[in-house]
Amino acid sequence: MKRLLLLIMLLCVNVYAQAQEKDKIKIKKKPTEVDFLPHINGVYDGEIAVEKICFGDGIKNNLGYQVFSFQITYVKEGTTVTEYIRSNQIPDTVCAQLQFFNLNQRIFITAIKALDHSGRLITLEPFSLIPIKEDE
């Protein structure tokens, strides 16, 4: 009798658990236009602390595409310089230039190449930032 009662209880619990699982709905978020846009530490345009440009996670987008190259254009001692970078990170040499010569001056990040989750080559939208010294 105890076994029968235990079996009935287990069966009821199992049926209840399965019914609860059916009530759960998984919603797959459809990517929005913003998800495709590249950014550095969540900044898509405008002012950003130069420390975040140099020591952050590099160029990313919200879909997790792997950025592997880009061009950066900035002014160095009155001359416009464009450098081709094979990484998602701004190199230390460029960071030094930004810290000494380009505070409060717009820099342009263009020709951003990335791989999507299928391995397809994608060119992301260009963007611009203004490196600033962050107040401590």
N, C-alpha and C positions, 0 to 999 in steps of 0.2 A: 504494500500500500504506500509506504514511504517512497519507494522507487517510482511508482506511478505518479505520485504527487510532485516529486522532483523533476521527472520527465516533462510533465505538463507545465511546470514553472519555467523550465529551460526553453521549452517550445514557445511559450508566451513571450519571454524576453527576446528570443531570436526574431520572432515575428514583429515585435515592437521596434527592435533595432533596424530591421530592414525597412519598415515603414518610415522611420526617421531619415534614413539614407535617401529615400525617394523625394523627400521634401527639400533636400538641399539642391540648389541650382547653382551651377558653375557658369559664371558670366565671363566670357573671353572679351577683354577690352579691345576694341578696334582702335588701332593707332591713329592719333590725330596728327595734324600738320606739325605741331610743336614737337612731337616725339621724334620726328626726323631731323630736326634742326640741331646742328652742332653747338656745343657750349664748353666752357671751361668752368668747372666748379659751379655749375648752374647759372652762370652768367652768359646770356645770349647776345647782349649788345650793351654798350655803355661802359660805365666805370667799373673797374675791378682792381682790387689790391694787387700790386705787382708780385707780392709774395704768393698769391693764389695762382697767378699765371705760371710762375717758375717752380713752385713746389707742390702744386696740386696733382690731380690725377690726369692732367693733359686734356686733349680734345676728345669729347665723347658725344654720344647722343642718347636719348632715353630708351632707344630700342636695343642698345648694347652692341651696335655695329662696331667692328674693330677698325679704328682709324690707323692707317699705316703710313700716310704721307700727306703733306700740305705745303703751301707756300706762305711765308710771312713777309709782309712789307712794312717797313718802318723807316724813319729818318735818322741817319747817322751823320752828325756834324754837317747838317745842311744838305746832305745828299740822300735821295731816296734809294733804299736798298731792298732788294727782294731776294730772299733765301729759300731754297728748296730743302725741306726737312723730311727725312725718312724715319718717321716715328710719329707717335701721337703727342709727344712731349716737346716743349720748346727747350732747345739746348742751353746749357749754362752760358755759353758765349753770347747768345742772343739775349738771354736774361740780364746779363751784365750791361749790355747796351741799353736795354729798356730801363733798367734802374738808374743809369747815369744820364742818359740823353733823351729819353722818351716819356718821362712822367708827364701826365696831363696832355699827351699827344696821341691821337688816334693811330692804332696799328690795324692792319688788315690781314685777315687769315683767309686764304682763298685756295682753290684747287685741292680741296680736301677729299682724299681718296680713302674709301673704307670698303670692307667686305661685310655683306649682310650674313644672316645666319645660314643661308644656302651656299655661301662662298662666292656669290656674284659681286662684281666690282660696282660700287656705287660712288657717285660724286655728290658730296653733301654741299648744301648751300654755303656760300661765303658769309663771313661775319666780321665785325670790327669791334675792337675794345679800346678803352682808354685806361692805360695803367696809371694808378695813383698810389701814393704812399699812404698806407693805412695808419690812422691815428692809434697810438698805443695807450 
